[in-house]
Amino acid sequence: MREPENTAVDAAGTTTSQTVKAQLRLRELILDGELAAGTRISELWVVERLGVSRTPVRAALMRLQEEGFLEPIPSGGFAVRSFTESDVWDAIEVRGTLEGLAARLSAERGVSQRTLRDLHACVEEIDTILEGGMTEEKFSHYIEVNEQFHRILAAASGSQVVERQIEKAMNSPFASPSGFVMVQSVAPDARDTLVLAQAQHRAVIEAIEQREGARAEALMREHARIAHRNLKSAVDNQKAMTKLLGGSLIRRNGR
């Protein structure tokens, strides 16, 4: 009598897995430029392209709409969105505001010694990455550890609501903490910018340890300004834009 229930669970799990597969693959096609801004995407096309059934494809398209990559069109289906410079600026601002809130809550509510150790471990690993010259491999490693730092900080808030909203903000196109790090790699002051970001990481941890909520919040808000500066550099530099995954989707204000 239990077999039908297990089958239902397996079916649900398979559908979820196929949805994630379709979502990730479509996002990859968009960011790689294979699906340009304005391209119409229908459920049937995705089914045929990815070999996934319609139910998970429909769910994947809805998720990509929520993330901001797609917009519905009146005739049916979706189209790949383009983004103005202002759109991206605003998305970064939202993420910075939420992370500032997370930092303040972490300081005011207090965090465990384990969380502090994890934050310090990230900072120490970044110190190692910044030793000597920067290579593309080092930039990639930095992105990985930097995102880990930001996720630990979000969880340190002690609020699942805040953590979920930060996760959503980080999934917005180009708004992740490391969204523009590879753009920095072509700048002459690339390492200097990462060193500044690292100093801010340390200052935030110190503010949390000393239970200085307002200072922790202000530091994280200021930390997001680095991404704003990198956005401006990217749209002014075509070489830099080639380093930005999905850069072809961004258009300068007024264009």
C-alpha positions in Angstrom: 0.0 0.0 0.0 3.0 2.3 0.4 4.3 2.0 -3.1 2.0 4.6 -4.7 3.2 7.2 -2.2 6.9 6.4 -3.0 6.2 6.7 -6.7 4.5 10.1 -6.1 7.6 11.3 -4.1 9.9 10.1 -6.8 7.9 11.8 -9.5 7.9 15.1 -7.6 11.6 14.8 -7.1 12.2 14.1 -10.7 10.1 17.1 -11.8 12.0 19.4 -9.4 15.3 18.1 -10.7 14.2 18.7 -14.3 13.0 22.2 -13.4 16.4 23.1 -11.9 18.2 21.6 -14.9 16.1 23.6 -17.4 16.5 26.8 -15.3 20.3 26.5 -15.1 20.7 25.6 -18.8 18.4 28.5 -20.0 20.2 30.9 -17.7 23.5 29.7 -19.2 22.3 30.2 -22.8 21.2 33.7 -21.9 24.4 34.7 -20.1 26.6 33.2 -22.8 24.8 35.3 -25.4 23.3 32.4 -27.3 19.9 33.8 -26.5 20.2 37.5 -27.1 18.0 40.3 -25.6 14.6 40.3 -27.2 14.7 36.6 -28.2 11.3 35.0 -27.9 11.3 31.7 -26.0 8.3 29.3 -26.0 7.7 26.3 -23.9 7.8 24.0 -26.9 11.1 25.4 -28.1 12.7 24.7 -24.6 11.2 21.2 -24.5 12.7 20.4 -27.9 16.0 22.1 -27.1 16.6 20.6 -23.7 14.7 17.4 -23.9 12.7 18.2 -20.7 8.9 17.8 -20.4 6.6 20.8 -20.4 5.7 20.9 -16.7 9.3 21.5 -15.4 10.0 23.8 -18.4 7.0 26.0 -17.5 8.2 26.2 -13.9 11.8 27.0 -15.1 10.5 29.8 -17.3 8.5 31.3 -14.4 11.6 31.1 -12.1 13.7 32.9 -14.7 11.0 35.6 -14.9 11.2 36.0 -11.2 15.0 36.3 -11.4 14.6 39.1 -14.0 16.0 37.3 -17.0 12.7 36.9 -18.9 9.6 38.9 -19.4 6.2 37.7 -20.6 5.0 38.8 -24.0 1.3 39.4 -25.1 1.4 36.8 -27.9 2.5 34.1 -25.4 5.8 32.8 -24.2 8.6 34.9 -22.9 11.4 37.2 -24.2 14.9 37.6 -22.9 15.2 41.0 -21.1 17.8 43.6 -21.6 18.9 45.8 -18.7 19.7 49.5 -18.4 22.7 50.6 -16.4 20.1 52.0 -13.9 18.4 48.6 -13.6 21.7 47.0 -12.6 22.6 49.9 -10.3 19.3 49.5 -8.5 19.7 45.8 -8.1 23.1 46.3 -6.5 21.6 48.9 -4.2 18.9 46.5 -3.0 21.4 43.8 -2.3 23.7 46.2 -0.4 20.7 47.5 1.7 19.7 44.0 2.6 23.2 43.0 3.5 23.5 46.1 5.6 20.5 45.0 7.5 21.9 41.5 7.9 25.2 43.0 9.3 23.3 45.2 11.7 21.1 42.3 13.0 24.2 40.1 13.3 25.9 42.8 15.5 22.8 43.5 17.6 21.7 39.9 18.1 25.2 38.5 18.4 26.6 35.6 16.5 28.2 32.3 17.5 31.9 31.8 17.8 31.7 29.3 14.9 30.2 31.9 12.6 33.0 34.4 13.6 35.6 31.7 12.9 34.0 31.0 9.5 34.0 34.7 8.6 37.6 35.1 9.7 38.6 31.9 7.7 37.2 33.5 4.5 39.1 36.7 5.1 42.3 34.8 5.8 41.8 32.8 2.6 41.3 36.0 0.6 44.6 37.3 2.1 46.3 34.3 0.6 44.7 34.9 -2.7 45.8 38.5 -2.8 49.5 37.6 -2.1 51.6 38.4 -5.2 50.2 39.0 -8.6 46.7 38.3 -9.6 45.9 35.7 -12.3 42.6 34.6 -13.8 42.6 31.5 -11.6 43.1 33.7 -8.5 40.2 36.0 -9.6 38.0 32.9 -9.9 39.1 31.6 -6.5 38.4 35.1 -5.0 34.8 35.0 -6.4 34.2 31.6 -4.7 35.5 32.7 -1.3 33.9 36.2 -1.5 30.5 34.7 -2.2 31.0 32.3 0.7 31.7 35.3 3.0 28.5 37.1 1.9 26.4 34.0 2.4 27.8 33.4 5.9 27.0 37.0 6.7 23.4 36.7 5.5 22.9 33.6 7.7 24.5 35.3 10.6 21.6 37.7 10.8 19.6 35.0 12.5 16.6 35.9 10.3 15.5 33.4 7.7 13.3 36.2 6.1 16.4 38.4 5.6 18.5 35.5 4.4 15.9 34.5 1.8 15.6 38.1 0.5 19.3 38.4 0.2 19.5 35.1 -1.7 16.8 36.5 -4.0 18.7 39.7 -4.5 21.9 37.9 -5.2 20.2 35.9 -7.9 19.1 39.1 -9.7 21.1 39.6 -12.9 24.5 41.2 -12.2 23.7 41.9 -8.5 25.7 39.2 -6.8 28.7 40.3 -4.6 31.1 39.0 -7.2 29.1 39.9 -10.3 31.7 42.4 -11.5 34.9 40.9 -10.2 36.1 39.5 -13.5 35.5 43.0 -15.0 38.0 44.3 -12.5 40.6 41.9 -13.8 41.3 44.1 -16.9 41.7 47.3 -14.8 45.2 48.5 -13.8 44.1 48.9 -10.2 42.3 45.6 -10.0 44.3 44.3 -7.0 43.9 47.6 -5.2 40.1 47.4 -5.4 40.1 43.9 -4.0 42.4 45.0 -1.2 39.9 47.8 -0.3 37.1 45.3 -0.3 39.1 43.0 2.0 39.6 45.9 4.4 35.9 46.4 4.5 35.4 42.7 5.2 37.6 42.9 8.2 35.9 46.1 9.4 32.5 44.5 9.2 33.6 41.5 11.2 35.1 43.8 13.8 31.9 45.8 14.1 29.9 42.6 14.5 32.2 41.4 17.2 31.9 44.7 19.1 28.1 44.7 18.7 28.2 48.0 16.7 25.1 47.5 14.6 24.9 50.9 12.9 28.6 50.8 12.0 28.2 47.2 10.6 25.3 48.3 8.5 27.0 51.4 7.1 30.1 49.4 6.2 28.1 46.8 4.2 26.2 49.6 2.4 29.5 51.2 1.5 30.9 47.7 0.5 28.2 47.5 -2.2 29.5 50.8 -3.7 32.5 48.9 -5.1 30.1 47.0 -7.4 28.5 50.3 -8.4 32.0 51.6 -9.4 32.8 48.5 -11.3 29.5 48.7 -13.2 30.4 52.2 -14.3 33.8 51.1 -15.4 32.3 48.2 -17.3 29.9 50.2 -19.4 32.6 52.6 -20.2 35.0 49.9 -21.3 34.1 47.5 -24.1 37.1 45.2 -23.2 35.8 45.0 -19.7 32.3 44.2 -20.9 33.7 41.1 -22.7 34.7 39.8 -19.2 31.2 40.2 -17.8 29.0 37.2 -18.2 25.8 38.4 -19.8 27.3 41.8 -20.5 25.6 42.0 -23.9 22.3 42.3 -22.0 23.3 45.6 -20.5 22.7 48.8 -22.3 23.9 52.3 -21.3 21.3 54.7 -19.9 19.6 56.5 -22.7 20.3 53.8 -25.3 
